[in-house]
């Protein structure tokens, strides 16, 4: 693979797609750190062939979600979140619900969306581009994030936050909150490993290292992203999310990790401050 990424712009501001060429890529080995009772047997590292597809260069942002809501009147069950600065953000909550659209948040990745919300956005965008838009399956998501060579992160295999590799695999706990108050990251190539109280996502594209070989941005950390793949074939209401998030452990930022947001609340109803999505052009 060589040359600059191939980018296709949509009519929506800053919503573009990266070309993922047909061919093989190294998938897995699958890792899973929670909901293990419902997790099917983990598949080993293997080479998988996929046809060409185009995946969103960035996760869908606040501004893009607002345009969708204003044009469609979609009944969104979630809510906006805002960044809280100063001592309130440090000691109370750094990423808090907002009563209305928060100024200055246009480029944050949208969160608080169910899989059904995300699919409604896809249907709306399909009309805009006159082509079917959907959420990516797990395999397509992982190829777009890792490239063909089996790397663990978009940039390679170096750890994104070396100072916090001691974290438990699940969940992030108060010890992380206390640690983060006094020890700044040595580097943070993926926004992950923070405690829910003092963590928050970054605007898309903040980390120059967090770009996949195909040009897809922020696929490690920041937010979980919905896919269309079932977490377990025997559980038809629960789907895989990929990428980890700012409020999950640093280990979840590995691209071969698979998770489900919940196996008690169906994907069509589940929404949280760490879960969003990016879109894919269907073949």
C-alpha positions, 0 to 999 in steps of 0.5 A: 500500500502506498500513496496518499489516502483516497478521500470522497467528500459528501454534501455534509460539511466535513463528512468524507469517506476514505477508500479501503481497497479490496484485498486481504488483511490480518484480523484478530486475534479477538480480545474481549474483556467484559460480558464474557458469559455471553461472548462466543469463542474468540477467533484467532488471528487470521487473514480475511479477504474483503471487497472494496468499500468506503468508510467515514474519515471521522466519526459523525460530529456534533455539528453533523448530528445537529444538521440531521436533527434540524432537517428531519425532526428525528426523535432523539432519545439521547442528549447533548453533553458539554465539557466542563472546565475548571475545578468543577470539571476536575472534581465533579464531572468533566463531561456533563449533560447539557440542556441545549446544543453547547457552543464551541462543541461542533467538532466533538464526536456525537455520543448518546446515540442508539444504534437505531439513531445511527441507522436513521442518520444513515438513511438520511445521508443515503438520500443526500448522496444518492447511495446507500449509507450504513454502519460498518460490519465489524470486519470492515471497521477493523480493516479500515482501522488496522490496514493490511498488516495486523498492527494493533493501533492505527499508527503501529504497535507502540502503546498510546499511554505507557504510564497507565498500562497497569490498569485493570482490563475492566472496568476503569475504577477510582484508582484511575481517577486519583492517578490522573489527578496527579500524573499527566500522560507521557503521551496520549495517542489514543484518548482512553483510560480515563475515569468517567468523572474527570475524562471527556472526548477530544474533538475529532482529528486532535491526535496526528498519530491516530490515523489509519493507513487508509486515512481514517481518523480516531479509530483508537479511543475517544468513543466506541463506534457502532457496527452492524455485527452481532456480539453473539449470533444467539443474541439478536438484539446486541451488537459489537462496538469497536475502538474503545472510548475515553472512559474505558480502559487503555486496553480497550483502545486495541483495535482487535478488541470487541465489545458490546455496550450492553447485553441487557439493553438492546442496541436499538435502545442503548445510549451513553456518553461514550458511544457514537458512530461513523458511516460506510458507503455500502457496495 
